[in-house]
Amino acid sequence: MRAVHKRYLREFFPAMFAYVVLLFLSVGWLKTLEGTPARAIVTLLPTLPVAFVIRAMVRVIRDQDEFERRIDLEAIAMAGGIGGFGFFTFGMLLHAHVVGAPPAEAVATWVLPVLMGLFGITKCAVRWHYRGDA
């Protein structure tokens, strides 16, 4: 494993651990809080480690070689297209009352995890594609 990827893992895993811990803490803490400002701050606490995850992703992409960056670019483009198309299709079905409407906050909360999950899946597919060309 190259140094750039080791650094990524050193940055990624602590941030994800902090996210999980802060998510559970904030959910429990919200039950005891009154007032909008306090609730807003506690609700947004888990977003701080997510920002560090995004920072780690940007740094690893920036510091990879050209071929690795190409794989990541293709994967994020595909993930964005698939995820955007999926949310668009879901919105069209909602508009036509073909599917039941979930709470808006549920849909908004799932946008980033869907994008990141699709990025992981499409990155594997793109890598597999280029290995097949070798």
N, C-alpha and C positions, 0 to 999 in steps of 0.2 A: 504494500500500500504506500502510495506516494505521500510526502509530507503535507501537501495541500489537503489531501483527504483525511489524514490524521487530525489536522487542525480543525477541519470541518466537524468531525465526530466529537472532538474536545469541546467545541462550541455548541453543537446541536444537542447532545444528550443532557447536559446540565440545564439548558434552556427548556427542553421538553419536560424534564423532571420538575423544574420550577413552575411550569405551566400547569401540570397536573396537580401539584400541591396547592397552588394559588386558586385553581378552579374549585377544588373541594372546599378549601377554606372560605372562599368568597360566597359560595352557595350556602354554607352553614351560617356565615356571618350575616348575610342579607336577611335572614329570618329574624334577627334581633335588632335591625336598624330601622330608624324612622328618619324621614327627611330625604328629599331628592338629592342634595349634594353628596351626602355620605353614601347613599345607595349607588350613585353614579360612580364614585371613586372606587368603591369595593367591587362593583360589577366589572370595572375596566382593569382591575389588577392583573387578571390572567392575560391581558393583551400585551403587557410589557415583555414577558418572555417570548411571546410569539414574534414581536419585533426583532428580538435577538436571533430567533431562528431564521427569519427572513434575511437579516444581516449576514448570518453565516452562509446562507445559500448564495447570496450575491457575491460574497468574498470567494467562495469556492469556484463559482462560475468564472469570475474575473481572473482567478489565478490558475485555471486549468490551461492545458494546451488547446490549440485551435480545434482539433478533432473532438475533444471532450466538450468544448463549448458548442460546437455544431450539434452534437447529440442533444445537449441540454436545450439549445434554442429550438430545435425541431420538436423535442418533447413538450416544452412549455407552450409552443404554438399549437400543437395538437391538443394538449390538455385544455388550453383556453378555448379552442374551437369546439371541442366535444362538450366541455362543461357549459359554455355559453349556449350552444345549441340545445343542450339538455334542459337548462333553465328556461330558455325561450320556448321550447316545446311544452314544457310544464305550464308556463304562463298562458300559452294559447289554449291548452286544455282547461285550465282554470277559468279563463275568460268565457269559454263555451259551456261551462258548468258540466263538463264531462267527468271531472274528478273533484273530490271535495277539497276545499281550501284549508290547508293547515294554517296555524298562526303565522303571521308575517315574520315574527321574530325567529321562528324555527327555520324558515326559508333563508333569511338573511344570515343566520348563524352558520348555515351549512355551506355557504358559497366558498369560503377559503378552504375548509377541509376537503370539499369535493375537488377543487382545483389542485390542491397538493396531492391528494390521492391519485387523481388522474395523471398528474405529472410523474409520479413514481411508476405507475403502470405503463405509461407511454414511453418513459425513458427505458424501461426494460425492453419494450417492443422495438424501439429505435436501435438500441444496442444490438439486439438479436438480428435485426435487419442488416446492420453493417458487418456483423460477424459472418453472416451468410454470404456477403459479397467478397469476403477475403479469400 
